[in-house]
Amino acid sequence: MALVMTPSATGRKLRGSGLDRALPYLMLGPTLFLVLGVIVYPLIDGLRSSTGFFRFGRLVRSVGLDNYSRAFADPAFIDALLTTARFVFLVVTIETVLGLALAVLVSREGRFIRRIRATLILPMIITPVVVGIVFRLIYASDVGLLASIAHAVGLDPPQILSSGTGAFWGLVVLDVWEWTPLLFLILLAGIQSMPVEPFEAARVDGASAWRSFVDHTLPLLRPTILVAVTLRAIEALTTFDQVYVLTRGGPGTSTQLISIYGYQTFFQFQETGYAAAMLFRVALVVLLAAGFAVGLMRRRGR
């Protein structure tokens, strides 16, 4: 006669052998090894590399913190830093304003409104590399979409990717098109979670829609806006895929963000230590911004 072990008997057996205490750690083991291999080890190795001088991929000597101090005397690094700051400020500002406007416009429920919401989030779900390729085809001065439209109406095709200013603003338009839906979703969730009592009281008092927005919507939405802006700024600071596909930092250095300059320093110029030190600075800024965003979300959740 076969013996069937009941769940209670299995539990007693595990407790008796001590496996009940070790089981949670054993189940976390694969994830722990994955985190150590993908995140922790690269960070430690990158930190070690940032203090060394390499030649043809081999460590020649240790230079301490020279790679970190070198960045302040590097005009290309300063230029990339300023370009990145200008890019982040413009895209985050434009996306926040557009995202808030769209969230307010479609905050009410309705079948047609739900379809609009679904349409608005489509750009965000497309792979950034694909977005870069599509916009490169749109901006192309010979067979691009804008060039075809210009030829159809008898105008000269716009030279977007061949000029520094045009390429930079073309990159800004690309980023705004792709990531405004993220701000829209966050701010829409914030609007829908606001209490309705202040708005009903304002309506009874005869307040206009604009006064209600200024006096109630914006103050109540301020924590959500701060979280959304911080998260988007972190993402914009590390933008790489779209820039690499669209302009590769050119023409000249007009779209050379800090991520592109770090990539070129590492892979093209083979300055491993300097590139690691440079990108560690960016990582530190990202970690500080992420900590700020987490603090805001915890404060908002209380």
N, C-alpha and C positions, 0 to 999 in steps of 0.2 A: 504493500500500500504506500503510495507516494505521499511524502510529507510536504505540506504547503506552509510556507513561512508567512505569517501574518505581518502587517505593517508594524504592530506593536512589538512583535518578536524581533523584527529587523532593527527597530529603534533601540531595544535593550541590548542587542548584540553590538551595535555601533557604540553605544555608551560604555559598554563593558571593555571594548578594545581601545577606547580613546579616540576613535575616528570621528566622532561627532564634533570634537573641538577642532580637529585639523581639516575637516571637510570644507568649511568656507574658504580657508586659505588655499586648499587644493583647487577649488573651483575658480578662484581668482588668479591662479598661477598663469594660465595662458595670456590673459589680458595684461598681467604685470610684466611678463616677458616681452609682449608686444610694445608696451609703453617704454620699457627700458631700451629696446632695440631701435625704436623709431624716433623717440623724443629725447630721452635722457642721454644715451650714448652720443648722438650727434651734437648735443649741446656741450657735453664735456670735451669731445674731440675738437669742436669748433673753438672753445675757449682756449684749449691748449694750442691750437694752430694760430690763434690771434696774437700769441706772444713769441712767435718764431719767424725766422726768415727762411723761405723755401726757394729752391732752384730746381726746376724741372720736376716739381712735385715732391722733392725730398727735403727734409729739414736740414738746414746747414748749421744754423746757430740760433740761440735764444736771444731775443732783443727786448725782453721785458714789455714795458708799456709804450715803447717807441711807436708801434703801429697805431696806438690810440691817439697819441699826441700828434702824429703826422697828419691826421685828417684836418686839423685846424689850419695847417699850412698848405693844404692842397686846394688850389683854385677850382679844380674840376669837382671835388667833393662839395665845396661850398656852393657852386653853381647848381649841382644836382639837388642839394638840400633846399635851396631857394625855389627851384622849379617844383620840387615835391610839395613844399609848403603852399605855393601858389595854387597848384593843382588841387590839393586837398581842400583848401579854403573855398575855392570856387565850386567844386563839385558838391561838397557837403552843404554849402549854403543854398545852391540852386535846387538840389534834390530835396532838402528840407522844406523849402518854400513850396515847391511843386507837390511834394508828397502830402503836406498839410492841406493844401488847396483841394487836391483830389480826395483826400480822406473826408473833408468837410462836405464836399459835393455829393459823395455816395455813401454818407453815413446812415441814411434812412434805408429801411428794408423795402424790398420790392423785387419782382421777377426780373424786370429790365435792369435794375440796379445790380443784382447779383451777376448778371451776364457781363456788365461793365467791369465789375471787380475781377471776374475771371480773366477778362481780356487784358486788364491793366497789369496783371502779374506775369504775363507770358514772357516779357523780355528777361526777367530775373531767372527763369528756369533754363535758359539757353546757355550752353557752355561758353565761357569767355573767349576761348580760341575761335569758336565759330562766329561769335559776334565781331571779333577783330577782322576775320576774313570777309564777312559780309560788308562791314563798313569800309574796308579797303577797296572792295569792288564798287561801293557807292561813290567813294571819293576819287577813284582813278580818273586822271585827266584825259584819257583817251577813249576808253570804252565804259566808263563808269556811269551810274544812273544819273548823277547830277550833270555830267558832261552831255549825255544824250538829251536830257531835258533842255539844257542850254542851247544845243545845236538845233533842237526842234523849234525854239522860239527866236532863233537868229542871234544868239549871244555867244560870246567867247566862253569856253568851259572854265569853271573855277579851278585855280591851281592850289588846291588845299594841301596836299601832301608834299608839295615842292617848296613851300615857304614855311619859315619857322613859326610865325604867328598863326597861319592857317592850320598847320599840323597840330599845334597845341590846342586851339579851339576845337578842331575836329576830334581830338582825343577827349576833350571835356564833353562835347555833345554825345559821343559814344558812351561815356561813363554815366551821364545823366539819363540817357535812354535805358541803359541796362539796370541801373540800381535805384532809380526813383521808386520802383515798385516796392523795394524793401522798406524805405521810409514810409511809403503809403500804408503798407500792412501794419507796421508798428504803431503809427499814429491813428489808424482806423481802429485798432484794438483799444488804444487808449481812449478814444472818443466814445466808443461803445460801452466802456466800463465806467464812465462818469455818471454820477447821480443825476437824476432828472429833476429833482426838486428845485434847484436854483434856476433852471431854464423855465420851468412852469411859472415860478414866481415872477421872473422877468417878463414873461409873456403877459401875465395878468397886469403887471405895472405898465404895459404898453411899450416896453423897450424894443428897439429895432433889432434886426438880425445882426447887424454889425456891432451894436452895443453889447448884445448878448455874447457875441464871439470874443470881444475884447475884455469884457468884465468877468466872464465865467469860463469860456472854453480855454482860452490861453492860460490863465492861472492854474486851472485844474490839470491842464495838459503839460505844464512846464516840466515835471519830473520825467514824463515819457519822452518829451522832446530831447532832454539832456541825455537820456539813455540812448535814444536813436542816433543822435548826432555823434556820441562817443563811439558807438559800435561802427557806424559808417566811416568815421574818421580812421579807425583802426584798419578797416578793410581798404580804404583808399590809400593809406600810407604804404601798404604792401602790394599795390597794384603792379602786376608784371605781365601777365598773359596778353592782355589787349594791346599794351604798348609794344611789346616785342613783335607781335604779329602785324600791327598797323604801321609803326614807324621805326622800330628798333632804336628809339632814342633820337632819331633825326627829324628833319635835316639839321646837321650840325649837332648841337646839344639842346635843341629847343624843347624836346620831349624826353630828355634823359632824366628820368626819375632816379631816386636813390637805389631802387631795386635793380634798374637797368645798369647803372654804373657799377654796382656791386657785382652783378653778373659778368660784365665786361672785364672788370678788374681780376676776377677769379679765373674765368675760362679763356679770355683772349690775352690778357697781359700776364697771366700765370703768377700774379702776386697774391698767393694764397693767404699769407698771414695778414696782410693789409686788408684784403677783402673780408676776412673773418672778423677782424676788429671793427670794420665799418658796419657790417651787418649786425654785429652784436650791439652796437649803439642803437640801431633801429629796433632791434628786438627788445632792448631795455625800455625804449619809449612805448612800444606796443604793450609790454607787460604793465607798465605804470598806467597806461590808458585803460587796459582791461581791468586792473584793480579798481580804478575809479568807477568804471561802469558797473562792476559787481557791487561796489558799495552803494551806488545809486539805486540799483535794483533791490538790494536788501532794505534800504531805507524806505523805498516806495512800497515794499511788501508788508511793512509793519502797520 
